[in-house]
Amino acid sequence: MEATVAEQCLLNEIDKVISLRRQGVPTLCKWRLENLRIKDALFGFAQSQDWAKDNQTDYEKEVKELFIKLNTLMWEQEIETSKELQKTTVLKQGTCFIIFGGKYSKNPGSISETLIQVLAERYPDCKIFTSSRTVISPADLPGNITHYSKQNCDVEGGDADFCDVLSSAFSHSPEDEEDTSEFVIFFTFGQHVGPNAFSRNIRAAANFCKAIRTLLKGRRFRIVITGTDATYPSTRLDPILKINGESYCVPTYKIGDGNF
């Protein structure tokens, strides 16, 4: 069967990616495309029929399904490659997770949603507190997750929203564990769309820091920062990653023309 235009375009792009080299080595994309399931997912999408120009619903649905499938396949690829990722960390008794900028989803489509799903499944005995703009009914959440809907984390005075979530999480610690509980706090804000997205990220970070200084004195905690890496300068070298003895360059999102 003759290849569709989309399939031919995809073949051409794959050839370009595989031959692309940065800093003298192939990029991580080459390793990704060596996975047959990832290639099958891409070609399955390219082989689908064209969508009517006046109806974008089917198109949007298929694109979302493709992204969900690719995220899952890439995660599985990493698990298969590194046995170290399969090891479950032994946590201190009373450890709690607090995730700002994320929510639980049965079909995670973002970094924070995937993170929450993994934590909920891997540590069912640990309490997990999440916060985002979304309103979620407790009936739709696993038993170890509590969600807070907060709208003002990225505006002036938004430290009150951060403090409210942190205080609520602290209040769930049993009295006999108050001094030994460890809180692992994920700050996952990485807004890149909408008005003044980058300014809102800075404001959210400032509010988060103010809340931390206000409430965490004397407590055991760790903070994990995730989100965009677009703050890297254009002159920064991309990291080199070794997989199965072969070196790959990992392209990063850096400041440049049209991206600042």
Protein Blocks (a to p, Z undefined) as FASTA:
>chain_A
ZZdfklmmmmmmmmmmmmpceehiacfklmmmmpmklmmmmmmmmmpccddfklmklmmm
mmmmmmmmmmmmmmmmmmmmmmmlmpccdddehiacddehiacdfbdcbfklmmmmmmmm
mmmmbccddddfbdcdfklpcfkbccdddfklmgghilmmmmmmmmmmmmmpcfklmmmp
ccddddfbdcfedjhklmmmmmmmmmmmmmmmmmmgoiacddddeddfklpcfklccddd
deehiacddddddddehiZZ
